[in-house]
Amino acid sequence: MDTGLGYFLNFCILVAGVKTMRTGQKLNPPDVINLLIAAANIMLQCFISFQGLLSIFFISILFMREVYVPITVGTLTLLYSTYWLTAWLCVYYCVTISNFNHPFFLWSKRNISMYLPRLLLLSSAGSFFISLPAIWTASVKVTLQSAVNSTNDPIFVTGSLHLQPLYIQTAAFIGCYTPFLLNLVSIIMTNSSLIRHVRKMKQKDSGLSQTNFQAHVNAIRTMWCFLTISIIFCISEILLFSMSLIHEDYSVFNGLIFMSFPTAESFVIIFANPKLKREIMGKVLWLCRKL
């Protein structure tokens, strides 16, 4: 159910972006990043759904190295790419909305639109390369179990994926912790800018309009949502790839959190964009009437 909802919401984001481009309108950088996040989430859900189908109908195939290695590399690449996309989105909000007089900040404000596509491409390529070592560090532990430990009872095949601890820590630092720090720094700076603006408003000497003030608030709310999601799913990812260290029930719980990651991000993107929210809510109401 959650996967289906995630497909629907991310597909709506993707369609809305494509429709805007087909009308000849130019997408602004946040819309482009949201479009890329939606595309990455759809592909991520395809990997998750494919793995789920194999685990139900062809579980022995799932434990073949030729199958679980590409799934692991693809899943990690898309996860890290999404973390970096949300980080650059927060950085863009911070640089374009906040007002600071530091020379580097002023240079970033003038040039971020030019360098942003390169940063997005570099972080996506980096996400792929830090996921490649999973080819050599990933392994599956397969266990054969029977219901009552009798040779006449049906045999159940179970397994768990293991990655070397050093690789998990290194990849998590580059793919999760670094974009998390970018998110955090962006939030701190944007909050600081908002506080300065509020003080100026009290002194009736504000350099920002009410529209920019609301943009501050909306951007901060969106960044906090992305930061919260990043924390939850980064922890879930580490635990998910360390199943041998935790109880099976917790593994299932972390797996469910992991699967809801694309849906959670799509909700943040939709509710941060009033126009997109109205359009998708209209589609939802239309579907409800048809049902």
DRENBADREN-151410 format. One line per 8 residues: number of its first residue (from 1); their letters; for each residue y, x, z of N, C-alpha, C. Coordinates in pm, whole numbers, plus 32768, in hexadecimal, padded with zeros to 4 digits. Example, Ala and Ser with C-alpha at 12.3 -4.5 7.8 and 13.67 -1.06 7.14 Angstrom:
% residues 2
1	AS	7DC7/8527/830C/7E3E/84CE/830C/7EB6/8528/830C | 7F1F/8505/82C4/7F96/8557/82CA/8003/850A/8313
END
This chain:
% residues 291
1	MDTGLGYF	7F88/8054/8000/8000/8000/8000/807D/8057/8000 | 8080/80BB/8058/80F5/8112/805F/8104/8161/7FDE | 8093/818E/7FA5/809A/81D8/7F29/80D0/8181/7EB8 | 80A4/8102/7EB4/80D6/80A7/7E4D/816B/8090/7E5A | 819B/807F/7ED5/822A/806D/7EEB/8277/80E9/7EC2 | 8241/815D/7EE2/8282/81D9/7EBC/828C/81E7/7E25 | 821F/81C7/7DDD/8222/81C8/7D4B/8292/816E/7D17 | 8299/80F5/7D4D/82FA/8092/7D1E/8389/80C3/7D35
9	LNFCILVA	83A8/80F1/7DAE/8430/8119/7DCF/845B/8195/7D80 | 8403/81F8/7D79/8427/8270/7D2F/8431/8255/7C99 | 83DC/81FB/7C68/83E5/81D6/7BDB/8469/818E/7BBE | 8495/813A/7C1A/8516/80F5/7C0A/8589/8159/7C06 | 8584/81BF/7C5D/85EC/8227/7C5D/85ED/8270/7BD7 | 8575/828F/7BA6/8568/82D6/7B28/859E/8282/7AB5 | 8579/8203/7AB2/85A6/81A9/7A46/863D/8198/7A49 | 8676/818A/7AC2/8707/8179/7ACE/8750/81F4/7A97
17	GVKTMRTG	871D/826A/7AB4/875C/82E3/7A80/8752/82ED/79EA | 86DD/82CD/79B4/86C9/82D2/7922/8722/826C/78DC | 872E/81F4/7915/8785/818C/78DA/8817/81BB/78D7 | 8842/81FD/7941/88CB/8230/7945/88E2/8297/78D8 | 8881/82F0/78C5/8890/8356/785D/888D/8319/77D2 | 883D/82B0/77BF/8833/8271/773B/88B4/8228/7715 | 8902/81FF/7777/8982/81BD/775B/89EF/8222/773A | 89CD/82A2/7741/8A2E/8309/7720/8A7C/833C/7797
25	QKLNPPDV	8A65/8304/780B/8AAB/8333/7883/8A6E/83B6/78B4 | 8AC4/840B/78E9/8A96/848A/791E/8A76/847C/79B1 | 89FE/84A7/79D5/89D6/84A0/7A61/8A1B/850D/7AB1 | 8A4C/84EA/7B28/8A84/8551/7B7F/8A13/859E/7BC2 | 8A2E/8615/7BF7/89C3/8669/7C30/896B/8623/7C97 | 89A1/85D3/7CF8/8947/858F/7D55/88E6/8530/7D0F | 8914/84E9/7CA7/88BB/848F/7C5F/884D/84DC/7C16 | 8872/8551/7BDE/880E/85A5/7B9B/87A4/85D3/7BFE
33	INLLIAAA	87D1/85FF/7C74/8772/862E/7CDB/8719/85BA/7D09 | 8755/8544/7D1D/8705/84D0/7D45/869D/84AE/7CDB | 86C3/84BC/7C5C/8666/84A3/7BEE/85F1/8506/7BF2 | 8611/8585/7C0B/85A8/85EB/7C14/854E/85D5/7C8D | 8589/85AA/7CFD/8538/858C/7D74/84D8/851A/7D57 | 850A/84B1/7D14/84B3/843F/7CF3/8441/846A/7C96 | 8461/84BD/7C31/83F8/84EC/7BD5/8391/8541/7C1E | 83C0/859A/7C76/8363/85ED/7CC4/830D/8599/7D20
41	NIMLQCFI	8347/8531/7D5C/82FB/84DA/7DB7/8291/8489/7D6C | 82B2/845D/7CF1/824F/8414/7CA2/81D8/846F/7C82 | 81F6/84EB/7C59/8188/8549/7C3D/8139/856A/7CBB | 8180/8577/7D2B/813C/8592/7DAA/80DD/851F/7DCE | 810B/84A4/7DB9/80B5/8431/7DD7/803D/842A/7D78 | 8050/845A/7CFD/7FDE/8460/7CA0/7F73/84BF/7CD5 | 7F9E/8531/7D09/7F40/8590/7D44/7EFA/8552/7DBC | 7F48/850E/7E11/7F0E/84D1/7E89/7EAC/8462/7E63
49	SFQGLLSI	7ED0/840F/7E01/7E78/83A1/7DD6/7DF9/83D8/7D97 | 7E07/8440/7D44/7D92/847D/7D05/7D33/84B5/7D6D | 7D6C/84F9/7DD1/7D19/852F/7E3C/7CD5/84BF/7E8B | 7D1E/8451/7EA1/7CE4/83E0/7EE9/7C71/83A1/7E9D | 7C80/8392/7E1A/7C14/8359/7DC8/7B99/83B2/7DCA | 7BAE/8434/7DC0/7B3D/8490/7DC5/7AF7/848A/7E4C | 7B44/847F/7EB8/7B08/847D/7F3E/7AB5/83FF/7F55 | 7AD4/8394/7F0A/7A89/8316/7F1A/7A0F/8310/7EBF
57	FFISILFM	7A23/8335/7E40/79B9/8320/7DDD/7970/83A0/7DB5 | 79B3/8413/7DB9/7974/8490/7D8C/7994/8500/7DEE | 796E/84ED/7E6A/7997/854C/7ED2/795D/85D7/7EBB | 78E6/85DE/7E7E/78AB/8662/7E65/78FE/86B0/7DFF | 793C/8669/7DA0/7992/86AC/7D3D/7A0F/86E2/7D80 | 7A42/8698/7DE3/7ABC/86C0/7E27/7AAD/8748/7E6B | 7A32/876A/7E94/7A1C/87E7/7EDB/79FD/885C/7E7D | 7A03/8843/7DF9/79F0/88AF/7D99/7A71/8900/7D90
65	REVYVPIT	7A65/8981/7D8C/7ADA/89D9/7D8B/7B33/89BE/7D11 | 7AF5/899F/7CA1/7B42/8983/7C27/7B96/8905/7C33 | 7B7A/88B3/7C98/7BC3/8835/7CAB/7C27/8841/7D1D | 7BFB/886E/7D93/7C57/886C/7E05/7CC3/88D7/7DFE | 7CAC/8944/7DB6/7D14/89AB/7DA9/7D8B/8979/7D58 | 7D76/8940/7CDC/7DEA/890B/7C93/7E32/889B/7CDE | 7DE6/8847/7D26/7E25/87DB/7D73/7E7D/8816/7DE2 | 7E49/887C/7E26/7E96/88BA/7E93/7F13/88FE/7E5E
73	VGTLTLLY	7F07/894A/7DF2/7F7B/8990/7DB9/7FE3/892A/7D89 | 7FB5/88C1/7D43/8012/885C/7D12/8058/8812/7D81 | 800D/87EE/7DE8/8047/87A4/7E59/80AF/87F8/7EA2 | 808C/8875/7EBE/80EA/88CD/7F05/8167/88E7/7EB1 | 8155/88FC/7E2F/81C9/8914/7DD8/822A/889F/7DDB | 81F6/8826/7DD1/824B/87AF/7DD1/828C/8799/7E59 | 8241/87B4/7EC4/827A/87A6/7F4A/82EF/8807/7F5F | 82D8/8886/7F42/8341/88E9/7F55/83B8/88CE/7EF9
81	STYWLTAW	839D/88A1/7E7F/840A/8880/7E23/845F/880F/7E5B | 841E/87AC/7E97/8469/873C/7ED0/84BE/8769/7F46 | 8486/87C0/7F9B/84D4/87F5/800A/8552/883C/7FD7 | 8541/888D/7F6F/85B3/88D8/7F39/8616/887C/7EF4 | 85E6/8816/7EB0/8642/87B7/7E6F/869A/8771/7ED6 | 865D/8745/7F43/86AD/8703/7FAC/870E/8766/7FED | 86E4/87E4/7FF8/873D/8849/8031/87B7/885E/7FD8 | 87A3/886B/7F55/8815/887E/7EFA/886C/8801/7EF5
89	LCVYYCVT	8830/878C/7F06/8880/8711/7F0B/88DD/8714/7F84 | 88A9/873D/7FF6/88FB/8748/806F/8967/87B2/8060 | 8944/8822/8022/89A6/888C/800B/8A15/8859/7FB0 | 89F0/880F/7F49/8A55/87D9/7EED/8AB3/8779/7F36 | 8A7B/871F/7F87/8ACF/86C5/7FD5/8B2F/8713/802D | 8AFA/8778/8070/8B4B/87C7/80CD/8BBE/880C/8084 | 8B9F/884D/8015/8C04/889C/7FCE/8C6F/8844/7F90 | 8C46/87D4/7F56/8CA7/8780/7F0D/8CF8/8724/7F68
97	ISNFNHPF	8CC2/8700/7FDC/8D07/86A1/8033/8D58/86E8/809F | 8D1F/8751/80D9/8D63/8795/8148/8DDB/87E5/8116 | 8E3A/87F9/816F/8EB3/8845/814F/8EBF/88BD/81AE | 8E9F/8932/8179/8EB0/89AF/81C3/8EFD/8A11/816B | 8F44/8A6D/81A9/8F9A/8AC8/8160/8F5F/8B53/814D | 8EE1/8B65/8175/8EA3/8BE8/8163/8E93/8C04/80CE | 8EB1/8C80/80A2/8EAA/8CA1/8012/8E23/8C81/7FD2 | 8DB5/8CA0/8019/8D31/8C84/7FE1/8D1C/8BEE/7FD0
105	FLWSKRNI	8D4A/8BA1/8031/8D3B/8B0F/8027/8D8D/8AD9/7FB2 | 8E07/8B0B/7FA1/8E5B/8ADF/7F32/8E1D/8B05/7EAC | 8DE2/8B7C/7EA5/8D9E/8BA7/7E2A/8D26/8B4D/7E0F | 8CDA/8B29/7E78/8C67/8AD2/7E68/8C90/8A48/7E36 | 8CFF/8A15/7E6B/8D2F/8992/7E41/8D53/898F/7DAC | 8D8A/89FF/7D7B/8DB1/8A05/7CED/8D3A/8A1A/7C91 | 8CD1/8A5C/7CC1/8C66/8A88/7C67/8BDF/8A47/7C80 | 8BD2/89F1/7CE3/8B4E/89BD/7D05/8B12/896A/7C94
113	SMYLPRLL	8B64/891F/7C4C/8B30/88CE/7BDD/8AF7/8925/7B6E | 8B2F/899D/7B5D/8AFE/89F8/7AF5/8A7D/8A3C/7B1F | 8A74/8A62/7B9F/8A00/8AAD/7BCD/898D/8A55/7BFF | 89A8/89D6/7C19/8942/897E/7C51/88C5/8974/7BF9 | 88D2/8960/7B73/8858/895A/7B20/8802/89D7/7B2C | 8840/8A4B/7B36/87F4/8AC8/7B44/87AE/8ACD/7BCB | 87F1/8A9E/7C32/87B4/8A9D/7CB7/873C/8A3F/7CBB | 8749/89CC/7C79/86DB/896C/7C74/8663/89A7/7C2A
121	LLSSAGSF	867F/89E8/7BBA/8614/8A26/7B6B/85D3/8A97/7BB8 | 8625/8AEA/7BF8/85EF/8B5C/7C44/8599/8B2E/7CB8 | 85C6/8AC8/7D02/8579/8A98/7D74/84F7/8A55/7D48 | 84F9/8A10/7CD5/847D/89D1/7CA2/8419/8A3C/7C78 | 8449/8AA3/7C32/83F0/8B11/7C0B/83BC/8B5A/7C87 | 8414/8B6F/7CE9/83E9/8BB0/7D64/8380/8B60/7DAF | 838F/8ADB/7DAE/832C/8A85/7DF0/82A3/8A93/7DB0 | 82A3/8AA3/7D2C/8222/8AB5/7CE6/81E4/8B3B/7D0A
129	FISLPAIW	8236/8BA4/7D0B/81FF/8C2A/7D25/81D0/8C3B/7DB5 | 8212/8BFB/7E15/81E2/8C09/7E9F/8167/8BB1/7EB7 | 814B/8B55/7E5B/80D3/8B03/7E68/805A/8B44/7E24 | 8073/8B9F/7DC8/8005/8BE0/7D7E/7FA1/8C2A/7DD7 | 7FCD/8C71/7E42/7F6A/8CB6/7E96/7F01/8C5B/7ED3 | 7F18/8BD8/7ED1/7EB0/8B7C/7F02/7E30/8B89/7EB1 | 7E3A/8BBC/7E36/7DC2/8BD2/7DE3/7D61/8C2F/7E2A | 7D97/8C92/7E70/7D42/8CF6/7EB2/7D31/8CDC/7F47
137	TASVKVTL	7D8B/8C8F/7F82/7D85/8C7B/8014/7D48/8BF6/803D | 7D34/8B9A/7FDE/7CFD/8B16/8000/7C65/8B18/7FFD | 7C2B/8AD1/805C/7B99/8AC2/8061/7B78/8A3B/80A0 | 7B02/8A07/807F/7AD6/8987/80B4/7A57/899A/8104 | 7A56/8960/817B/79DF/8963/81CF/799A/88DB/81C4 | 7922/88DC/818C/78D6/8860/8174/786D/884F/81E0 | 7861/87D4/8212/7800/87B4/827B/77AE/873B/8251 | 772B/8745/8262/76D1/86D4/8247/76AB/8695/82CC
145	QSAVNSTN	76C1/8610/82D7/76A5/85CA/8354/7655/854D/8337 | 7601/8527/839A/75B9/84A8/8394/75E4/8454/840B | 75CF/83D2/8401/7601/8376/8468/75C2/8392/84F0 | 753E/83A7/84F5/74F9/83BA/8576/74A7/843A/8577 | 74D2/8499/8521/748E/851B/851C/73FA/850E/84F9 | 73DC/84B6/849E/7352/84A3/8472/7349/84C4/83DD | 72DC/84FF/83B4/72CC/8525/8327/72BC/84AD/82CD | 729A/8437/8304/7287/83C0/82B2/7307/8370/829F
153	DPIFVTGS	7371/8394/82E7/73EF/834B/82DE/7445/8384/826E | 74A3/8334/823C/74FD/8363/81D3/754E/83DC/8202 | 7569/8434/81A4/75B6/84AD/81C1/7647/8497/8196 | 76A3/84B7/81F0/7730/84AC/81D2/776A/8538/81BF | 77B6/8547/8154/77F4/85C7/8136/7886/85C4/8163 | 78AA/8622/81B7/7935/862F/81E4/7963/86BF/81CD | 79E4/86D0/81CB/7A18/8756/81B5/7AA9/8760/81E0 | 7AD9/87D9/81F1/7B65/87EF/8216/7B99/8869/81CC
161	LHLQPLYI	7C16/8861/81A5/7C56/88CE/815C/7C94/8931/81BF | 7C81/89B0/81A4/7CB6/8A19/81FB/7D08/8A7B/81A8 | 7D7A/8AA1/81DC/7DCD/8B09/81A1/7DE1/8B78/8207 | 7DE9/8BF1/81D8/7DF9/8C61/8234/7E7C/8C53/8282 | 7E78/8C6A/8305/7EF0/8C58/835A/7F69/8CA5/832A | 7F55/8D22/82FD/7FC6/8D73/82CF/8009/8D32/8256 | 7FB9/8CFE/81FC/7FF2/8CBD/8186/803C/8C3D/81AE | 8003/8BEF/8208/8044/8B72/8234/80CE/8B90/826E
169	QTAAFIGC	80D4/8BF8/82C2/8153/8C1A/8303/81B9/8C4C/829E | 818D/8CA1/8241/81E9/8CD9/81DD/821D/8C6C/817F | 81C0/8C1C/814B/81E8/8BB1/80EE/823F/8B49/8133 | 821D/8B28/81B0/826D/8AC6/81FA/82F9/8AFA/8213 | 8307/8B7D/822D/838B/8BB6/8245/83E2/8BAB/81C8 | 83A9/8BCA/8154/83F6/8BC7/80D7/840A/8B38/80A5 | 839F/8AE9/80AD/83A4/8A64/8070/83D5/89F6/80CB | 83CE/8A09/8150/83F5/89A0/81AF/8468/89CA/8209
177	YTPFLLNL	8456/8A3B/824F/84B8/8A61/82B5/853E/8A86/8278 | 853D/8AD0/8208/85BB/8AF9/81CB/860D/8A82/8199 | 85D3/8A24/814C/8622/89AD/8129/864A/895A/81A1 | 85F6/895A/820A/861A/8914/8285/869A/894F/82C1 | 86A2/89D5/82C2/8719/8A18/82F8/8794/89F8/82A2 | 8782/89F1/821F/87F1/89CC/81C7/8821/8940/81E6 | 87C2/88E5/81FB/87E6/885C/8222/8836/885B/82A4 | 8803/88A7/8306/8842/88A8/838A/88CF/88E2/8384
185	VSIIMTNS	88E0/8952/833D/8965/898F/8331/89C4/8930/82E8 | 8992/88ED/8280/89E6/888F/8236/8A13/881C/828F | 89B9/87EA/82E0/89DC/877D/833B/8A43/87AA/83A2 | 8A30/8821/83DA/8A8E/8854/843E/8B1A/8863/8402 | 8B21/889B/8389/8BA2/88B0/834B/8BE4/882B/8324 | 8B94/87CD/82F1/8BCC/874D/82CA/8BF9/86FE/8344 | 8BAC/8703/83AF/8BD6/86C3/842C/8C57/8701/8461 | 8C61/8785/845A/8CD9/87C9/8486/8D52/879D/8434
193	SLIRHVRK	8D3E/878F/83B1/8DAB/8761/835C/8DD4/86D2/837E | 8D72/867F/839C/8D90/85F4/83C1/8DDF/85EE/8443 | 8DB8/863F/84A5/8DFF/8642/8525/8E90/866D/8511 | 8EA4/86D2/84BD/8F2C/86FF/84A0/8F7C/868F/845E | 8F3B/8646/8405/8F80/85D8/83C1/8FA8/856A/8423 | 8F4E/8549/847E/8F6C/84E1/84E2/8FE2/850C/8539 | 8FE6/858B/8560/9056/85BD/85B0/90D8/85B2/8564 | 90D6/85D1/84E2/914F/85C6/8491/917A/8535/8483
201	MKQKDSGL	9118/84DA/847A/9139/844C/8470/9180/841E/84EF | 9152/844F/8563/9192/842A/85E1/9221/845F/85E9 | 9235/84D2/85A8/92BB/850D/85A6/930E/84D8/8531 | 92D2/847D/84E2/9313/8442/846D/933C/84AE/8409 | 92E6/8512/83FF/9301/857E/83A0/9281/859F/8355 | 923D/8538/8329/91BC/854C/82E7/91CF/8579/8256 | 917F/85D7/822E/9183/8603/81A3/911D/85BC/814C | 90D1/8560/8186/906A/8519/813E/9086/8484/8140
209	SQTNFQAH	905B/8442/80D6/906C/83B2/80CD/8FFB/836C/8118 | 900A/82E9/8127/8FA0/829B/8169/8F1F/82A0/8118 | 8F2E/82A7/8093/8EB8/82B0/803D/8E6B/8331/8058 | 8EB5/83A0/8064/8E73/841F/8082/8E36/841F/810E | 8E78/83D9/8169/8E41/83CE/81F0/8DBA/8386/81ED | 8DB3/8319/81A0/8D34/82D1/8193/8CCC/8325/814C | 8CF8/8376/80EC/8C9C/83D0/80A8/8C61/8434/810A | 8CB5/8465/8167/8C85/84BD/81D2/8C15/8479/8220
217	VNAIRTMW	8C2E/83FE/824B/8BCE/83B6/82A0/8B4C/839D/8254 | 8B56/8370/81D7/8ADD/8354/8188/8A8D/83D3/816F | 8AD3/843F/8150/8A8E/84BD/8136/8A47/84EF/81B3 | 8A8A/84E8/8225/8A4D/8516/82A2/89D3/84C1/82C5 | 89DE/843E/82B2/896D/83E6/82CE/88F5/840A/8275 | 8910/8421/81F5/88A5/8445/8199/8867/84CB/81BD | 88BA/852C/81E0/8887/85B0/8204/8832/85AC/8282 | 885E/855D/82E5/880F/854F/835F/8787/8510/8342
225	CFLTISII	8785/84AE/82E9/8706/846E/82C5/86A8/84D1/8282 | 86DD/851F/8224/868A/8583/81E1/865B/85EE/8242 | 86B1/8615/829E/868B/867A/8300/861B/8647/835A | 8625/85CA/8387/85BD/858F/83DC/8538/8588/8392 | 853D/855D/8314/84C2/8556/82C4/8486/85E1/82B2 | 84DB/8644/8299/84AA/86CD/8285/8463/8701/8302 | 849C/86E5/8376/845D/8712/83F3/83D3/86D2/8404 | 83CE/864E/83F5/8350/8606/840A/82E4/8634/83AA
233	FCISEILL	8306/863C/832A/82A0/865A/82C7/8280/86EE/82BD | 82DC/8743/82E7/82BB/87D1/82EE/8252/87E9/835A | 8265/87AB/83CE/8202/87B5/843A/817E/8779/840E | 8184/8704/83CC/810B/86C2/839E/80BF/8718/833A | 8108/875A/82E1/80C9/87AF/827C/807F/8823/82BD | 80C1/8864/831D/8082/88D6/8360/8002/88AA/83A8 | 8009/8838/83EB/7F92/8806/8431/7F26/87DB/83D0 | 7F50/87A0/835F/7EEF/876F/82FD/7E9C/87E1/82C3
241	FSMSLIHE	7EDD/8855/82AE/7E95/88C8/8278/7E5B/8920/82E6 | 7E59/88ED/8360/7E1A/8934/83CF/7DBC/88D4/8418 | 7D71/8885/83CB/7D1F/881A/8404/7CB6/884D/8465 | 7C8B/88C8/8450/7C22/88FC/84A8/7C53/890E/8536 | 7CD8/890B/8548/7D10/8924/85CD/7D2B/88A4/861A | 7D1C/8830/85D9/7D3F/87B2/8619/7CCE/874F/860B | 7CD6/86E5/8659/7C70/867E/8659/7C76/862E/85D7 | 7C04/85F7/85AE/7BFC/85AF/852F/7C5C/8539/852B
249	DYSVFNGL	7C6C/84F1/859B/7CC7/847F/859D/7D57/84A9/857E | 7D7E/851C/85B3/7E04/854E/8598/7E12/8578/8506 | 7DA5/85AA/84CA/7DA7/85CF/843E/7DC1/8554/83E7 | 7D80/84E6/8407/7D96/846A/83BD/7E26/843B/83CD | 7E59/8442/8447/7EE3/8417/8461/7F46/846C/8412 | 7F33/84F1/8414/7F8B/8549/83C9/7F7F/8532/8333 | 7F05/850F/8306/7EF3/84F0/827A/7F42/8476/8250 | 7F47/8410/82A7/7F93/8397/8289/8029/83B5/8283
257	IFMSFPTA	8059/8408/82E0/80E6/8430/82DD/8104/847C/825D | 80A9/84D5/823A/80B9/8526/81C1/80C3/84CC/8146 | 8073/8464/813E/8073/840A/80CB/80F2/83B6/80C3 | 8133/839E/8134/81AB/834B/8134/822A/839A/8116 | 821D/841D/8102/8291/8472/80E8/82E3/8445/8070 | 82A7/842D/7FF8/82F6/8403/7F85/833C/837D/7F9B | 82FA/8321/7FE2/8337/829E/7FFB/83B1/82AC/8055 | 83A6/82FE/80BD/8415/8311/811A/848F/834B/80D2
265	ESFVIIFA	8478/83AD/807C/84E9/83E9/8034/8528/8385/7FD4 | 84D6/8332/7F94/850E/82CF/7F37/8567/826B/7F81 | 8542/8245/7FFA/8595/81EA/804A/861E/822A/8067 | 861E/82AA/808B/869C/82EF/80A8/86F4/82F1/802B | 86BB/8313/7FB9/8709/831A/7F3D/8744/8292/7F1A | 86F4/8229/7F26/8720/81A3/7EFF/8790/8171/7F5B | 877F/817F/7FDD/87E3/814A/8039/8860/81A1/8040 | 885A/821A/8008/88D2/826D/8000/8926/824D/7F85
273	NPKLKREI	88EE/81FD/7F2A/8933/81DB/7EAE/8941/8143/7EA5 | 89B6/810B/7EC5/89C7/8078/7EC6/89A3/8036/7E41 | 89CB/8074/7DD1/89AD/803B/7D4E/8917/8036/7D36 | 88D3/80A2/7D55/8843/80A8/7D43/87FD/8046/7DA1 | 8831/8039/7E1B/87F6/7FDC/7E7B/8800/7F4C/7E49 | 8873/7F26/7E14/8883/7E9E/7DE0/8825/7E84/7D6B | 8819/7EE7/7D13/87C3/7ED6/7C9D/8731/7EC6/7CC4 | 8702/7F19/7D21/8675/7F14/7D47/8658/7E98/7D9B
281	MGKVLWLC	86B5/7E73/7DF2/86A3/7DF9/7E3F/869A/7D7F/7DE4 | 86E8/7D81/7D76/86E0/7D15/7D14/8656/7D0F/7CD4 | 861D/7D83/7CB6/8597/7D86/7C7B/852E/7D54/7CDE | 853F/7D7D/7D5D/84E1/7D52/7DC4/84E4/7CB9/7DD4 | 855D/7C81/7DD9/856A/7BEF/7DE5/852F/7BA8/7D6C | 8543/7BE2/7CF5/850B/7BA7/7C7C/8472/7BA6/7C82 | 8437/7C16/7CB1/83A5/7C1D/7CBC/8371/7BBA/7D24 | 83BD/7BAA/7D92/8392/7B4C/7DFA/8390/7ABC/7DC5
289	RKL	83F3/7A9B/7D72/83F5/7A15/7D38/837F/79FF/7CDA | 835C/7A68/7C8E/82EC/7A5D/7C31/8268/7A4E/7C7A | 825E/7A8F/7CEE/81E2/7A86/7D3C/81DB/7A02/7D86
END
